[in-house]
Amino acid sequence: MTLALTAAFLLAYRLEQNIAYAFDITPRQLVTLDTVPANALTQMFAPALHASGDHLVATLVWVVPFGYFCERRRPWPDYVGFVVVAGFLTTTLVPTLFVVLGVAPGLGIGGSGVAHALVGREAAARLQSLPEWRSLSRVEAGILAVAVLGLALNLLGFLNPPARASVVGHATGLVVGVIAGVGERYVSVSGG
């Protein structure tokens, strides 16, 4: 599933580039067009869109390993459902609530909110096994260390966020991920 998600991000970005080329604008200008049809399409496909190649690479750096870790541990319906819900919450619902409250949430597009959610979920789920750390295999201990390091790096990213980054979307992703990581011990969409 992580491979399919990666392919979807890459294909969506390529499609963005092609459409932007046809209109003689950059992909960032395309996803920030201020027209009703463009805004509607941007909001509908927001989790798969990326404003630049840098944004796409920064997302995939986190999605590929942490998506794979989650995929190894959970049934695929849980994984797919989580990615869809995290994508909707981080790019559409929560940023819209901030706009309604009069706060600018930043550019709410891209899978970076999903990436933050995957990191948060993995760290929270793996930290629950910390009391049994002596019985963890080397692989499991390594994954736990990578997950905690990833969580720490994502939290440090809030101290000096990149320009125009959706801090709201990233923070929402981390919160959704941590809640899902803690809750996955108790709930499974697939019943497995």
C-alpha positions as CSV (number, residue, x, y, z in Angstrom):
1,M,0.0,0.0,0.0
2,T,2.9,2.4,0.7
3,L,4.2,1.8,-2.8
4,A,0.7,2.6,-4.2
5,L,0.5,5.8,-2.1
6,T,4.0,6.8,-3.3
7,A,3.0,6.2,-6.9
8,A,-0.2,8.2,-6.4
9,F,1.8,11.2,-5.0
10,L,4.2,11.0,-7.9
11,L,1.5,10.7,-10.5
12,A,-0.6,13.5,-9.0
13,Y,2.5,15.7,-9.0
14,R,3.3,14.9,-12.6
15,L,-0.3,15.7,-13.6
16,E,0.0,19.0,-11.7
17,Q,3.1,19.8,-13.7
18,N,1.4,19.0,-17.0
19,I,-1.6,21.1,-16.2
20,A,0.6,24.0,-15.0
21,Y,2.7,23.7,-18.1
22,A,-0.5,23.9,-20.3
23,F,-1.5,27.1,-18.4
24,D,2.1,28.4,-18.5
25,I,2.3,28.7,-14.7
26,T,4.2,26.9,-11.9
27,P,2.6,24.0,-9.9
28,R,2.6,26.3,-6.8
29,Q,0.6,28.9,-8.8
30,L,-1.7,26.2,-10.0
31,V,-2.6,24.9,-6.5
32,T,-3.1,28.5,-5.2
33,L,-5.4,29.8,-8.1
34,D,-8.1,31.9,-6.6
35,T,-11.1,30.7,-8.7
36,V,-14.1,28.7,-7.5
37,P,-13.4,25.7,-9.8
38,A,-9.7,25.6,-8.9
39,N,-10.4,25.9,-5.2
40,A,-13.0,23.1,-5.3
41,L,-10.6,20.8,-7.2
42,T,-7.7,21.7,-4.9
43,Q,-9.7,20.9,-1.8
44,M,-11.0,17.7,-3.3
45,F,-7.5,16.4,-4.2
46,A,-5.6,18.3,-1.5
47,P,-3.9,15.3,0.2
48,A,-2.3,14.2,-3.2
49,L,-1.2,17.6,-4.4
50,H,2.2,19.2,-3.7
51,A,3.3,22.8,-4.3
52,S,6.8,21.9,-5.4
53,G,9.1,19.0,-6.0
54,D,10.8,19.8,-2.7
55,H,7.5,19.4,-0.9
56,L,6.9,16.1,-2.6
57,V,10.4,14.7,-1.7
58,A,10.0,16.0,1.9
59,T,6.7,14.1,2.2
60,L,8.0,10.9,0.7
61,V,11.1,10.9,3.0
62,W,8.6,10.3,5.9
63,V,5.8,8.4,4.1
64,V,7.9,5.6,2.7
65,P,9.5,4.3,5.9
66,F,6.7,5.1,8.3
67,G,4.0,3.9,5.9
68,Y,5.9,0.7,5.5
69,F,6.3,0.2,9.3
70,C,2.5,0.8,9.7
71,E,1.7,-1.5,6.8
72,R,3.8,-4.3,8.3
73,R,2.0,-4.1,11.6
74,R,-1.6,-3.4,10.6
75,P,-4.1,-4.9,8.1
76,W,-4.3,-3.0,4.8
77,P,-7.9,-1.7,5.5
78,D,-6.7,0.0,8.7
79,Y,-3.8,1.5,6.8
80,V,-5.8,2.8,3.9
81,G,-8.6,4.1,6.1
82,F,-6.0,5.9,8.3
83,V,-4.3,7.6,5.3
84,V,-7.7,8.7,3.9
85,V,-8.9,10.1,7.2
86,A,-5.6,11.7,8.1
87,G,-5.4,13.3,4.6
88,F,-9.0,14.7,4.9
89,L,-8.4,16.0,8.4
90,T,-5.1,17.6,7.7
91,T,-5.8,19.3,4.4
92,T,-9.5,20.0,4.4
93,L,-11.5,19.8,7.7
94,V,-9.2,21.3,10.3
95,P,-7.7,24.1,8.1
96,T,-11.3,25.0,7.1
97,L,-12.3,25.3,10.7
98,F,-9.3,27.6,11.3
99,V,-10.4,29.8,8.3
100,V,-13.9,29.9,9.7
101,L,-12.4,31.1,13.0
102,G,-10.4,33.8,11.2
103,V,-7.0,32.2,11.4
104,A,-4.8,31.6,8.3
105,P,-3.7,28.0,8.5
106,G,-1.1,28.1,5.7
107,L,-1.2,26.3,2.4
108,G,-3.3,23.2,3.2
109,I,-2.3,20.8,0.5
110,G,-0.1,17.8,0.2
111,G,0.6,14.5,1.9
112,S,2.9,16.2,4.6
113,G,0.0,16.0,7.1
114,V,-0.4,12.3,6.3
115,A,3.4,11.9,6.7
116,H,3.2,13.6,10.2
117,A,0.3,11.3,11.1
118,L,2.2,8.2,10.1
119,V,5.2,9.3,12.2
120,G,3.0,10.1,15.2
121,R,1.1,6.8,14.9
122,E,4.3,4.8,14.6
123,A,5.9,6.5,17.5
124,A,2.8,6.2,19.8
125,A,2.2,2.6,18.9
126,R,5.8,1.6,19.4
127,L,6.3,3.5,22.6
128,Q,3.5,1.3,24.1
129,S,6.0,-1.6,23.8
130,L,8.7,0.3,25.7
131,P,7.9,-1.5,29.0
132,E,9.0,-4.8,27.3
133,W,12.1,-3.2,25.7
134,R,14.3,-6.0,26.9
135,S,12.3,-8.6,25.0
136,L,12.2,-6.6,21.7
137,S,14.1,-8.0,18.7
138,R,16.8,-5.8,17.2
139,V,14.6,-5.0,14.3
140,E,11.7,-3.9,16.6
141,A,14.1,-1.9,18.8
142,G,15.5,-0.2,15.7
143,I,12.0,0.7,14.5
144,L,11.2,2.1,17.9
145,A,14.3,4.2,17.8
146,V,13.6,5.4,14.3
147,A,10.0,6.2,15.2
148,V,11.0,8.2,18.3
149,L,13.7,10.1,16.3
150,G,11.2,10.8,13.6
151,L,8.7,12.2,16.1
152,A,11.4,14.3,17.7
153,L,12.5,15.7,14.3
154,N,8.9,16.5,13.4
155,L,8.3,18.2,16.7
156,L,11.5,20.3,16.2
157,G,10.1,21.3,12.8
158,F,7.5,23.4,14.6
159,L,10.1,25.6,16.1
160,N,11.1,27.1,12.7
161,P,8.6,25.9,10.1
162,P,9.3,26.4,6.4
163,A,7.7,29.4,4.8
164,R,4.0,28.9,3.8
165,A,4.0,25.5,5.5
166,S,0.7,24.5,7.0
167,V,1.6,24.2,10.7
168,V,-2.1,23.5,11.4
169,G,-2.0,20.6,9.0
170,H,1.2,19.2,10.3
171,A,0.1,19.5,13.9
172,T,-3.2,17.9,13.1
173,G,-1.4,15.1,11.5
174,L,0.8,14.5,14.6
175,V,-2.2,14.6,16.9
176,V,-4.3,12.3,14.6
177,G,-1.3,9.9,14.4
178,V,-0.6,9.8,18.2
179,I,-4.3,9.2,18.9
180,A,-4.4,6.4,16.3
181,G,-1.2,4.9,17.6
182,V,-2.5,4.8,21.1
183,G,-5.9,3.6,20.0
184,E,-4.7,0.8,17.6
185,R,-4.3,-1.4,20.6
186,Y,-8.0,-1.3,21.1
187,V,-9.6,-0.7,17.7
188,S,-9.2,-2.3,14.3
189,V,-11.3,-1.4,11.2
190,S,-10.8,-4.9,9.8
191,G,-11.5,-6.7,13.1
192,G,-8.1,-8.3,13.0
